[in-house]
Amino acid sequence: MRRLLIGTLLIAAACSTGPAAPEVDPGAILTACIDPFCVAYPSDWMVAEKGADFISFFHPLAPGEARATIAPVNPQAIAESAGGSLPAMSEEVVNYFWILLDINGASTVEHVERLTGGAYRSAGSYEKGRLWHLLIPDTAEHAVAVEVRGPNDSWEPHAEVFFSEVEVFE
């Protein structure tokens, strides 16, 4: 029985990619802001860079694999780059985003969901890990996107924190 358990653990470890995410402490949520927006993030994440129109983050447990970004995007440019027609509805823009990621066969969208207020959340595989994406549309030429990457599904609660509070200033 002991050999079976050890063998099972070794197989499970070999199949997972990257470290498991630490639990999110709901009492330790921080907020990062720049002029166009603010976003919530788990306190164990680090701000990697703040630009005039973007903020990027990483997690020290998996700095190359657990990353997040919030930035403005141009939905029309996304649609056109993926060969789409215009005007494109927000759900189509999300699908075009995943098409662009999959140009080299590196991603698969698994879930697209419209949220109250018109934002779209999607999730899927990307390269050797997972990707969660939130598109908050404003106009045909402007939206804000939050992208969270992690090495495996255990990082989804971290993406939930990033998506939980996004404030876009007009």
Residue pairs with C-beta under 8 A, 6 or more apart in sequence:
16 151
16 152
17 65
17 128
17 129
17 151
17 152
18 62
18 65
18 66
18 128
18 129
18 150
18 151
18 152
19 61
19 62
19 151
20 152
20 154
21 59
21 61
21 66
21 150
21 152
21 154
21 155
21 157
21 158
22 44
22 61
23 157
24 42
24 157
24 158
24 160
24 161
25 42
25 43
25 44
28 42
28 43
28 44
29 40
29 41
29 42
29 43
29 161
29 164
29 165
30 40
30 41
30 42
30 43
31 38
31 39
31 40
31 41
31 165
32 38
32 39
32 41
32 47
32 50
32 55
32 57
33 39
34 50
34 51
34 52
34 53
34 54
34 55
35 52
35 169
36 53
36 72
36 144
36 168
36 169
37 70
37 144
37 166
37 167
37 168
37 169
38 165
38 166
38 167
39 55
39 70
39 146
39 162
39 165
39 166
39 167
40 161
40 162
40 164
40 165
40 166
41 57
41 68
41 161
41 162
42 158
42 161
44 59
44 60
44 61
45 57
45 58
45 59
45 66
45 68
45 158
46 57
46 58
46 59
46 60
47 55
47 56
47 57
48 56
48 57
48 58
48 67
49 55
49 56
53 71
53 72
54 69
54 70
54 71
54 72
55 69
55 70
55 71
56 67
56 68
56 69
57 67
57 68
57 69
58 66
58 67
58 68
59 66
59 67
59 158
62 150
62 151
65 129
65 149
65 150
65 151
66 149
66 150
66 151
66 155
66 158
67 148
67 149
68 146
68 147
68 148
68 149
68 158
68 159
68 162
69 145
69 146
69 147
70 144
70 145
70 146
70 147
70 162
70 166
71 144
71 145
72 142
72 143
72 144
72 145
73 135
73 142
73 143
73 144
73 145
74 141
74 142
74 143
75 88
75 90
75 93
75 135
75 137
75 140
75 141
75 142
75 143
76 86
76 87
76 88
76 140
76 141
78 84
78 88
78 93
78 96
78 97
78 100
79 85
79 86
79 88
79 92
79 93
79 96
80 86
81 96
81 100
82 96
82 97
82 99
82 100
83 99
84 92
84 96
86 140
87 140
88 96
88 140
90 114
90 118
90 120
90 135
90 137
90 143
91 112
91 114
91 120
93 120
93 135
93 137
93 143
94 109
94 112
94 120
94 122
94 133
94 135
95 109
95 112
97 122
97 133
97 135
97 145
98 107
98 108
98 109
98 122
98 124
101 107
101 126
101 131
102 108
102 109
106 126
106 127
107 124
107 125
107 126
107 127
107 131
108 124
108 125
109 122
109 123
109 124
110 123
110 124
110 125
111 121
111 122
111 123
111 124
112 120
112 121
112 122
113 120
113 121
113 122
114 120
115 121
118 136
118 137
119 134
119 135
119 136
119 137
120 134
120 135
120 137
121 132
121 133
121 134
121 135
121 163
122 132
122 133
122 134
122 135
123 130
123 131
123 132
123 133
123 156
123 159
124 130
124 131
125 131
126 149
128 151
129 149
129 150
129 151
129 152
130 149
130 150
130 151
130 152
130 153
130 155
130 156
131 147
131 148
131 149
132 147
132 148
132 149
132 150
132 156
132 159
132 162
132 163
133 145
133 146
133 147
133 148
134 145
134 146
134 147
134 162
134 163
134 166
135 143
135 144
135 145
136 143
136 144
136 145
136 146
136 166
136 168
137 143
138 144
138 168
144 166
144 168
146 162
146 163
146 166
148 155
148 158
148 159
148 162
148 163
149 155
150 156
150 158
150 159
